[in-house]
Amino acid sequence: MLISTFAHVKLGGRNSKYFRELGYDISNFRNAVLSVPISDLQKNSHSKVFVKCDYCEKIIEKEYRAYLKERNSSIIKKDSCLLCHVLKSEESNLITYGAKNVMQVDSIREKLKVSLLCKYGITNWFFKKDFHKELQEKLKNRSEEKKKFSLEKSRKTCIERYGVRSALQMKKTRENLFKTIERGSKQQNKIFEMISVFYEKNVVKKNFFYERLSLDIFLEIDNVKIDVEYDSCYWHNPISDRRRDEFLKKNGFKILRIKSRKKIPEMDMIIQKINYLLTTDKKYSYIILDDWDEEEYKKLRKEE
């Protein structure tokens, strides 16, 4: 719903004549800002107006021409914010196709298959060569605004459906996710066995879930929480690893990272590093084995 009654217009060569013909005295307003009623705005005006979302009642700002375009192109004469756009789309699809999602309509699905078959020789996007690589590249190059929008949309959906901000905060989801909790790399399992033997009277867990993270090995001794991570070049990203470590440190964890391709450090070396974290104020330590390639670690991330 449009709630603005006036809008600010920057006068220039293109719109000066238009407002002069409407009776505005703009002789002293060239290149200035003029306040006019919404009804006097041109249909292609870039002026900002305030609109109330008809679903969540959030006040949003958009260009007047965008407001008119959305109104005229939709059979649902409602306004929506970015997060509620899905609700508007579902309502429109129900009227047009009788389903919330067009992909629930058999005729639409068949039409899409025929189109894909004619253009690309496939019946599903997932069969397209390099589809996953193109998708990753597209997601990687998203703007910060789109990333923030996707995150807010995901959180809103989870709150509406499950009452939590993340599906992983649900016990059932965590149980399903970690049904294969005994699985893991050979290196992770071996390190877990060594730590479990040495600290058998303390809390030692594998694939321990905390917030949205799964910790390779969780160790708690005298109220000191330690996350032991086994890193390989391919499956780890230096940027996300750093962000992850900072998050855990802020939440009272200490981190030990073991960096290697396939090798496992000696038990004495692991225990020494853990004791170092237990007896000092340091929150981070690492073990780097001789088969670790730091340049490859960084290069692989850049290529993705």
N, C-alpha and C positions, 0 to 999 in steps of 0.2 A: 504494500500500500504506500503510495506516494504521500509523504508528510510535509515536504517542503512547499511553501507557498511562493517564495521568491528565490531567485538564483542570481549569482554574480556572473556577468558577461564581460569579457575583455573585448573592447571595441577595436576594430581594425578595418582594413579596406573592404573585406568581404561582407561584413555584417553591418557596417555603418549605414549603408543605403537602406537595408531592410528595416532598421529601427527608426531611421529618419522618415520612412514612408508610413510607419505606424504612429507617427506624431511625436516622437521623442526629440527633444532639443539637445543635440549632441555636438553642437558647435564648439563647446569647450571641453568635450570629453574624449577627443581622439586619443587612442592608445591608453585610455583609462579604463577603469572597471565600473560597469553600470549595473545597478540592482533592478531587476525586472520581474514581473509576475511570471509564474511558470507557463501560463497560457500564451505569453508573448514570445516564448523561446522558439527558435527554429528547430525543425525535426532532427537535423543533423548536428545540433549543438553539443559541444564538448563540456558544457557547464556541469558542475557537480550538483547533484540533488540527493536528499536524504530519503531513504525508502525503508519501511518497516517490513521485516520478513513475516509473511502470513502464516508461517508454521511455528517459529520459535520467538517471534516478536523482537528479534534483534534489529537494532538500527544500523543500516549499512549505507555507504556512500557510493554512488556510481554515476557515470556520465548519463546525461539526459537521453542521448541518442541510443545508448545501450539499454536503458530502461524501456524506451519505446519499442526497440527491436525485440526484446524478450517478450513484451506484452503482445505484440502483433503476430509473432511467429508461433506462439503457443495457444493451444485451445483452452488451456487452463489460465485464466486471467488472474494469476496470482504472482506475487513476488517472493523470491526465496534468496537466502544467503547461500554461500558456497556449500556449507555443511548440509543444508536442507534441500539442495538442488535435486538430490536423489529422490526425496519424497515427492517433489513436484513432478519429476519424470515418471515415477511409478503411477501417480494419479492420472497423468496424461495417457500413459500406456494402457491403463485399465479402460479408459473411455474409448481409445482408438482400436486396441487389439484384444481387449478382454483379459489381459495379463499384465502383471507388474513389470515383467521383463520381456522384451521382444523375443529373446531367445527361447522363451517358453512356448512360442507359437510355431507349430510344425511348418507352416508355409514359409515363414521367415527363415527358419533353419535350412530348409531345402533350397531356398533362393540363394542364400549365402554360400552353400556348398557348390551350387552350379556356377556362381560367380567366381569363386576361388579356383574351381576346376578349369574354367575357361582362361583365367588370367595367369595362374601359376601352376596348374596341373596337379593341385592338391585339393583335399576336401577339408583340411583343418590347418589353421595357422601354425600349430605346433609341428607340423610335418615340413614346414618351409625351411630350406637350408639356411643355416646361420640365424634362425629366428631368435634363439635364446641369447646369442651374442648381441644381436641388434637390440633386444629388449633390455639387456643389462646396460648397454651403452646409453639407451634412452633414459633409463632410471638414474644412471650415474650423472647425466647432464641436466637433471631437473633443477629448476631454480629453488632457492631457499623458501620462497613463498609456496611453491607446489609441495615441497617436502613437508612444510608445516601444515598445509591443508590436509595432506594424506594422513599425517599423524593425528590431527584433530578429528578427522572423519572416522578413523579407526577407533579412537577412544570413545567417541560419541556412540558408535554402533555397539561397542562392547558394553557400555553403560546401559543403553536401552535394552539390550537383549539379556545381559547377564548380571548387571548391577556392579560391574568392576571395570576399571580402566583398561585392563589387559586380560585377554582370555587365559593367559598363563597364571593369573592370580587365582584361577579356579582350581580346586583340588582335583576334580575329575580330569581336567585338561592336563594337569601335571602328571597324573597317574598314567594317562594314555601316552603322553610324550616320553615318559621314562619306563615304559613296559620292558624295554630292552636295556635296562640300567646296567646289567652285567656285561653288556657289550662295550667295546671300546678298542682302541688300538692296542697292539701287543705291548708297546712301550708304556702306555698309561696303566695297563693292568699290572705289569711287572713292578712299576714304581709304587702303585697302590699296595701291592703285596708286601713290599719291603717296608713301607711306612707303617702298615698295619701291624707287622710283626714287632717293630721296634717300639711303637707307641700303642701297644695293645690295650692298655688301660685307659686310653683317652678316646675322644670322638674322632673317628676317621671314616669319611664317607666318599664314595665315588659318584661322579655326576650329580653333585649336590646342587639343588635348585635354590637360587636366591634372586628374588625379584624376577627380572626377565633373563637372568644369566644362568648357565649351567657351568658349575665349577668342576674342573677335571677331578681334583681331589681336595676335599675340605678337611681341615685338621683344626681341632680346638684343644688347646692345652692351657690350663690355668687362666681361662677366659680370654686367651689370645687366639683370634681366628686367623687362619692362614689358608690361602688359596694356592695350591701347587698346580701349575699349568705346564703341560708338555707341548712345545711349539715345534711345528715343522714348517718349512718354507712356504709350501703351497697353501695350506689351510689357514694361514694367519696373515693379518694385515697390520702393519706398524701403526697406522693411524687409529684404527678401531681398537687395537690392543691397548694403546696408550689411554684412549678414552675410557675403556673398560677398567683399566687399573686405577685411574683417578676416581671413578665412581665407587669402586670397592674400598679404596683407601678412605674416602669420605664417610663411608659407612662402617668403619672400624675394622677393616680387613688388612692383613699384610699379604704380600704376593711374592711367591718364588716361581720364576719362570725357568724352565729347562729347555734350552734351544739346541736342537739337533735334527738331523735328517732321520736317522733310524737308531742311533746308538742310545744306550742307557748309562747314566753315570753310576759310579760305584755308590754303594749304600752309605759309606762313610762321608762321601762328599755331600750327599743329600741331607744327612742328619746334621752335618756341620752347618750347612746353610740354614736349616730350620732352627737350630739352636741359636744361630746368629740373630735371627729375627725375634726369637723368644727373649733374648737377654739384652737387646738394645732397643733404641727408639726408632730404628730404621723400619720403614714400611715396605721396602722393595729390595729384592736381591735376585740374582740370576746365576745360572750355570750354563756356560757355552762350551759345547763339545767340538772336537776338531773337524767334524764333518758338516758343521753349520756354515752356510754361505750367506753372509749378510747382504751382499750385493744382489744375489738372486732373490732373496727375501723382499727387497725393495723393488726390484725390477718387475717381478711377477705382478705386483700390485699396480704398477704404472701401466702395464700392458692391458689390464682389464678395463 
